[in-house]
Amino acid sequence: MAHQVFNDVVVVADETPRRALLRLEANYGPYRVFVTELVDVYQRKYRYDVLRGDEIEAGFDNSPDPRGLRLKYGRIGAEHAGECIPHLHRANKTVFSLTDEIQFTDFVAWVQQHLPLAGTGANSG
């Protein structure tokens, strides 16, 4: 799917018996796309970023972000320390919102819907 939507796709995968790591870098029109997924025996962590220049256009991840903990629970407490909170950063991390957990296909669909390449094919050069 990545090669159908993005340009200049570079994928690096690294696996051990206890974890799998996937990294992807690509271009999408004026945007640079970075994907990291880590799956181990305990959980799945991800980070999907879209940059325009040096600014973050969108960044999905499920890190244990303090803002996410506050939004979800109203406070940061020891009972939720380290909990993965799916969320989205926009406007160079100035806008923050909670999301559902997403997969790579969800991310690609979001990019295509919210960052359309007007007048070009999705895989134009």
FIKOLZA-1660 file (N, C-alpha, C; in steps of 0.1 Angstrom, whole numbers, plus 5000, padded with zeros to 4 digits):
% residues 125
   i   px   py   pz ch aa at
   1 5008 4988 5000  A  M  N
   1 5000 5000 5000  A  M CA
   1 5009 5013 5000  A  M  C
   2 5019 5013 5007  A  A  N
   2 5028 5025 5008  A  A CA
   2 5033 5029 4995  A  A  C
   3 5037 5019 4987  A  H  N
   3 5042 5023 4973  A  H CA
   3 5031 5028 4964  A  H  C
   4 5019 5025 4966  A  Q  N
   4 5008 5030 4958  A  Q CA
   4 5004 5044 4961  A  Q  C
   5 5007 5048 4973  A  V  N
   5 5002 5062 4978  A  V CA
   5 5014 5072 4979  A  V  C
   6 5025 5067 4984  A  F  N
   6 5037 5076 4987  A  F CA
   6 5048 5074 4976  A  F  C
   7 5057 5083 4976  A  N  N
   7 5068 5083 4967  A  N CA
   7 5081 5081 4975  A  N  C
   8 5091 5076 4968  A  D  N
   8 5105 5074 4975  A  D CA
   8 5104 5067 4988  A  D  C
   9 5097 5056 4988  A  V  N
   9 5094 5048 5000  A  V CA
   9 5107 5040 5004  A  V  C
  10 5111 5041 5016  A  V  N
  10 5122 5033 5022  A  V CA
  10 5116 5026 5034  A  V  C
  11 5117 5013 5035  A  V  N
  11 5112 5005 5046  A  V CA
  11 5124 4998 5052  A  V  C
  12 5125 4998 5065  A  V  N
  12 5135 4990 5073  A  V CA
  12 5127 4982 5083  A  V  C
  13 5129 4969 5083  A  A  N
  13 5123 4960 5093  A  A CA
  13 5133 4953 5100  A  A  C
  14 5131 4951 5113  A  D  N
  14 5140 4944 5122  A  D CA
  14 5132 4936 5131  A  D  C
  15 5135 4923 5132  A  E  N
  15 5127 4914 5140  A  E CA
  15 5137 4906 5149  A  E  C
  16 5132 4903 5161  A  T  N
  16 5138 4894 5170  A  T CA
  16 5127 4885 5175  A  T  C
  17 5130 4874 5182  A  P  N
  17 5119 4866 5187  A  P CA
  17 5109 4873 5196  A  P  C
  18 5113 4884 5203  A  R  N
  18 5105 4891 5212  A  R CA
  18 5098 4904 5207  A  R  C
  19 5103 4909 5196  A  R  N
  19 5097 4921 5191  A  R CA
  19 5100 4923 5176  A  R  C
  20 5091 4931 5170  A  A  N
  20 5093 4935 5156  A  A CA
  20 5093 4950 5155  A  A  C
  21 5102 4956 5147  A  L  N
  21 5103 4970 5145  A  L CA
  21 5102 4973 5130  A  L  C
  22 5093 4982 5127  A  L  N
  22 5091 4986 5113  A  L CA
  22 5093 5001 5112  A  L  C
  23 5101 5006 5103  A  R  N
  23 5103 5020 5100  A  R CA
  23 5101 5023 5085  A  R  C
  24 5094 5033 5082  A  L  N
  24 5091 5037 5069  A  L CA
  24 5093 5052 5067  A  L  C
  25 5100 5056 5057  A  E  N
  25 5101 5070 5053  A  E CA
  25 5096 5071 5038  A  E  C
  26 5089 5082 5035  A  A  N
  26 5084 5084 5022  A  A CA
  26 5081 5099 5020  A  A  C
  27 5077 5102 5008  A  N  N
  27 5073 5115 5004  A  N CA
  27 5058 5114 4999  A  N  C
  28 5051 5125 5002  A  Y  N
  28 5037 5126 4997  A  Y CA
  28 5035 5141 4993  A  Y  C
  29 5037 5144 4980  A  G  N
  29 5037 5157 4976  A  G CA
  29 5047 5165 4983  A  G  C
  30 5043 5177 4989  A  P  N
  30 5052 5185 4997  A  P CA
  30 5055 5180 5011  A  P  C
  31 5050 5168 5014  A  Y  N
  31 5051 5163 5028  A  Y CA
  31 5061 5152 5029  A  Y  C
  32 5067 5150 5040  A  R  N
  32 5076 5139 5044  A  R CA
  32 5068 5131 5054  A  R  C
  33 5068 5118 5052  A  V  N
  33 5061 5108 5060  A  V CA
  33 5071 5099 5067  A  V  C
  34 5068 5098 5080  A  F  N
  34 5077 5089 5089  A  F CA
  34 5068 5080 5097  A  F  C
  35 5070 5067 5096  A  V  N
  35 5062 5057 5103  A  V CA
  35 5072 5048 5112  A  V  C
  36 5068 5046 5124  A  T  N
  36 5075 5037 5133  A  T CA
  36 5065 5028 5140  A  T  C
  37 5066 5015 5139  A  E  N
  37 5058 5006 5147  A  E CA
  37 5067 4996 5154  A  E  C
  38 5064 4994 5167  A  L  N
  38 5071 4985 5175  A  L CA
  38 5061 4976 5181  A  L  C
  39 5062 4963 5179  A  V  N
  39 5053 4953 5185  A  V CA
  39 5062 4944 5193  A  V  C
  40 5059 4943 5206  A  D  N
  40 5066 4933 5214  A  D CA
  40 5056 4924 5221  A  D  C
  41 5061 4915 5230  A  V  N
  41 5052 4906 5236  A  V CA
  41 5042 4912 5245  A  V  C
  42 5043 4925 5248  A  Y  N
  42 5034 4931 5257  A  Y CA
  42 5024 4941 5250  A  Y  C
  43 5029 4948 5240  A  Q  N
  43 5020 4958 5234  A  Q CA
  43 5025 4963 5220  A  Q  C
  44 5017 4971 5214  A  R  N
  44 5020 4977 5201  A  R CA
  44 5022 4992 5203  A  R  C
  45 5033 4997 5199  A  K  N
  45 5035 5012 5200  A  K CA
  45 5036 5017 5185  A  K  C
  46 5031 5029 5183  A  Y  N
  46 5033 5034 5169  A  Y CA
  46 5035 5049 5169  A  Y  C
  47 5040 5054 5159  A  R  N
  47 5042 5068 5156  A  R CA
  47 5041 5070 5141  A  R  C
  48 5031 5078 5137  A  Y  N
  48 5029 5082 5123  A  Y CA
  48 5030 5097 5122  A  Y  C
  49 5040 5102 5115  A  D  N
  49 5042 5116 5114  A  D CA
  49 5042 5121 5099  A  D  C
  50 5036 5133 5097  A  V  N
  50 5036 5140 5085  A  V CA
  50 5042 5153 5087  A  V  C
  51 5053 5156 5080  A  L  N
  51 5060 5169 5082  A  L CA
  51 5059 5177 5069  A  L  C
  52 5058 5190 5070  A  R  N
  52 5059 5199 5059  A  R CA
  52 5070 5208 5062  A  R  C
  53 5082 5207 5056  A  G  N
  53 5094 5214 5060  A  G CA
  53 5098 5208 5073  A  G  C
  54 5100 5217 5083  A  D  N
  54 5104 5213 5096  A  D CA
  54 5092 5212 5106  A  D  C
  55 5080 5215 5101  A  E  N
  55 5069 5216 5110  A  E CA
  55 5060 5203 5109  A  E  C
  56 5055 5199 5120  A  I  N
  56 5046 5187 5121  A  I CA
  56 5032 5191 5117  A  I  C
  57 5028 5185 5105  A  E  N
  57 5015 5188 5100  A  E CA
  57 5005 5179 5108  A  E  C
  58 5009 5166 5111  A  A  N
  58 5001 5157 5119  A  A CA
  58 5010 5146 5124  A  A  C
  59 5008 5143 5137  A  G  N
  59 5015 5132 5143  A  G CA
  59 5006 5124 5152  A  G  C
  60 5004 5111 5147  A  F  N
  60 4996 5102 5155  A  F CA
  60 5006 5093 5163  A  F  C
  61 5003 5091 5176  A  D  N
  61 5010 5081 5183  A  D CA
  61 5002 5076 5195  A  D  C
  62 5007 5066 5202  A  N  N
  62 5001 5061 5214  A  N CA
  62 5010 5061 5225  A  N  C
  63 5018 5071 5227  A  S  N
  63 5027 5072 5238  A  S CA
  63 5020 5076 5251  A  S  C
  64 5026 5074 5262  A  P  N
  64 5020 5078 5275  A  P CA
  64 5022 5093 5277  A  P  C
  65 5015 5101 5269  A  D  N
  65 5017 5116 5269  A  D CA
  65 5009 5122 5281  A  D  C
  66 5015 5131 5288  A  P  N
  66 5008 5137 5300  A  P CA
  66 4995 5144 5296  A  P  C
  67 4995 5151 5284  A  R  N
  67 4983 5158 5280  A  R CA
  67 4972 5148 5277  A  R  C
  68 4975 5137 5271  A  G  N
  68 4965 5126 5269  A  G CA
  68 4960 5121 5282  A  G  C
  69 4968 5118 5291  A  L  N
  69 4964 5113 5304  A  L CA
  69 4954 5123 5311  A  L  C
  70 4958 5136 5310  A  R  N
  70 4949 5146 5316  A  R CA
  70 4935 5147 5309  A  R  C
  71 4936 5146 5296  A  L  N
  71 4923 5147 5288  A  L CA
  71 4914 5135 5291  A  L  C
  72 4921 5123 5291  A  K  N
  72 4913 5111 5293  A  K CA
  72 4908 5109 5307  A  K  C
  73 4916 5112 5317  A  Y  N
  73 4913 5109 5331  A  Y CA
  73 4911 5122 5340  A  Y  C
  74 4914 5133 5335  A  G  N
  74 4912 5146 5343  A  G CA
  74 4924 5149 5351  A  G  C
  75 4933 5140 5352  A  R  N
  75 4945 5142 5360  A  R CA
  75 4956 5131 5356  A  R  C
  76 4967 5134 5361  A  I  N
  76 4978 5124 5359  A  I CA
  76 4980 5117 5373  A  I  C
  77 4978 5104 5373  A  G  N
  77 4979 5096 5385  A  G CA
  77 4988 5084 5383  A  G  C
  78 4993 5080 5394  A  A  N
  78 5002 5068 5394  A  A CA
  78 4996 5056 5388  A  A  C
  79 4983 5055 5389  A  E  N
  79 4976 5043 5384  A  E CA
  79 4976 5042 5369  A  E  C
  80 4979 5053 5362  A  H  N
  80 4979 5053 5347  A  H CA
  80 4993 5056 5342  A  H  C
  81 5003 5057 5350  A  A  N
  81 5017 5059 5346  A  A CA
  81 5021 5049 5335  A  A  C
  82 5026 5054 5325  A  G  N
  82 5031 5046 5314  A  G CA
  82 5020 5040 5305  A  G  C
  83 5008 5044 5307  A  E  N
  83 4997 5039 5298  A  E CA
  83 4997 5045 5285  A  E  C
  84 4996 5037 5274  A  C  N
  84 4996 5042 5261  A  C CA
  84 4983 5049 5258  A  C  C
  85 4983 5062 5253  A  I  N
  85 4972 5070 5251  A  I CA
  85 4972 5074 5236  A  I  C
  86 4963 5068 5227  A  P  N
  86 4963 5072 5213  A  P CA
  86 4959 5086 5212  A  P  C
  87 4966 5094 5204  A  H  N
  87 4963 5108 5202  A  H CA
  87 4969 5113 5189  A  H  C
  88 4966 5126 5186  A  L  N
  88 4970 5133 5174  A  L CA
  88 4975 5146 5178  A  L  C
  89 4987 5150 5173  A  H  N
  89 4992 5163 5173  A  H CA
  89 4990 5170 5160  A  H  C
  90 4986 5182 5160  A  R  N
  90 4984 5190 5147  A  R CA
  90 4991 5203 5149  A  R  C
  91 4993 5211 5138  A  A  N
  91 4998 5224 5138  A  A CA
  91 5010 5226 5146  A  A  C
  92 5020 5217 5143  A  N  N
  92 5034 5217 5149  A  N CA
  92 5033 5215 5164  A  N  C
  93 5024 5206 5168  A  K  N
  93 5022 5202 5182  A  K CA
  93 5015 5212 5190  A  K  C
  94 5008 5222 5184  A  T  N
  94 5001 5231 5192  A  T CA
  94 4986 5227 5195  A  T  C
  95 4982 5218 5187  A  V  N
  95 4968 5212 5188  A  V CA
  95 4969 5198 5192  A  V  C
  96 4961 5193 5202  A  F  N
  96 4962 5180 5207  A  F CA
  96 4948 5174 5208  A  F  C
  97 4946 5162 5204  A  S  N
  97 4933 5155 5206  A  S CA
  97 4935 5140 5208  A  S  C
  98 4926 5135 5215  A  L  N
  98 4926 5120 5217  A  L CA
  98 4920 5114 5205  A  L  C
  99 4925 5102 5202  A  T  N
  99 4920 5094 5190  A  T CA
  99 4917 5080 5195  A  T  C
 100 4911 5072 5186  A  D  N
 100 4911 5057 5188  A  D CA
 100 4925 5052 5183  A  D  C
 101 4928 5040 5187  A  E  N
 101 4941 5034 5182  A  E CA
 101 4939 5032 5167  A  E  C
 102 4950 5035 5160  A  I  N
 102 4949 5034 5145  A  I CA
 102 4960 5024 5140  A  I  C
 103 4957 5020 5128  A  Q  N
 103 4967 5011 5121  A  Q CA
 103 4972 5019 5109  A  Q  C
 104 4982 5014 5102  A  F  N
 104 4988 5020 5091  A  F CA
 104 4978 5024 5080  A  F  C
 105 4969 5015 5077  A  T  N
 105 4959 5018 5067  A  T CA
 105 4950 5029 5071  A  T  C
 106 4947 5031 5084  A  D  N
 106 4939 5042 5089  A  D CA
 106 4947 5055 5087  A  D  C
 107 4960 5055 5090  A  F  N
 107 4968 5066 5088  A  F CA
 107 4969 5071 5073  A  F  C
 108 4971 5061 5064  A  V  N
 108 4971 5064 5050  A  V CA
 108 4958 5071 5046  A  V  C
 109 4947 5065 5050  A  A  N
 109 4934 5071 5046  A  A CA
 109 4933 5085 5052  A  A  C
 110 4937 5087 5064  A  W  N
 110 4937 5101 5070  A  W CA
 110 4945 5111 5061  A  W  C
 111 4957 5107 5058  A  V  N
 111 4966 5115 5050  A  V CA
 111 4959 5119 5036  A  V  C
 112 4953 5109 5030  A  Q  N
 112 4947 5111 5017  A  Q CA
 112 4934 5120 5018  A  Q  C
 113 4927 5119 5029  A  Q  N
 113 4915 5127 5031  A  Q CA
 113 4919 5141 5036  A  Q  C
 114 4928 5143 5044  A  H  N
 114 4931 5156 5050  A  H CA
 114 4942 5164 5043  A  H  C
 115 4951 5157 5036  A  L  N
 115 4962 5164 5029  A  L CA
 115 4961 5160 5014  A  L  C
 116 4950 5164 5007  A  P  N
 116 4949 5160 4993  A  P CA
 116 4959 5167 4984  A  P  C
 117 4963 5160 4974  A  L  N
 117 4972 5166 4964  A  L CA
 117 4964 5171 4953  A  L  C
 118 4959 5183 4954  A  A  N
 118 4951 5189 4944  A  A CA
 118 4957 5189 4930  A  A  C
 119 4950 5184 4920  A  G  N
 119 4954 5184 4906  A  G CA
 119 4965 5174 4903  A  G  C
 120 4969 5166 4912  A  T  N
 120 4979 5156 4909  A  T CA
 120 4975 5142 4913  A  T  C
 121 4981 5132 4907  A  G  N
 121 4978 5118 4911  A  G CA
 121 4985 5117 4925  A  G  C
 122 4980 5108 4933  A  A  N
 122 4986 5106 4946  A  A CA
 122 5000 5101 4946  A  A  C
 123 5004 5095 4935  A  N  N
 123 5018 5090 4934  A  N CA
 123 5026 5098 4924  A  N  C
 124 5023 5111 4922  A  S  N
 124 5030 5119 4912  A  S CA
 124 5043 5123 4918  A  S  C
 125 5053 5125 4910  A  G  N
 125 5066 5128 4913  A  G CA
 125 5071 5139 4919  A  G  C
% end
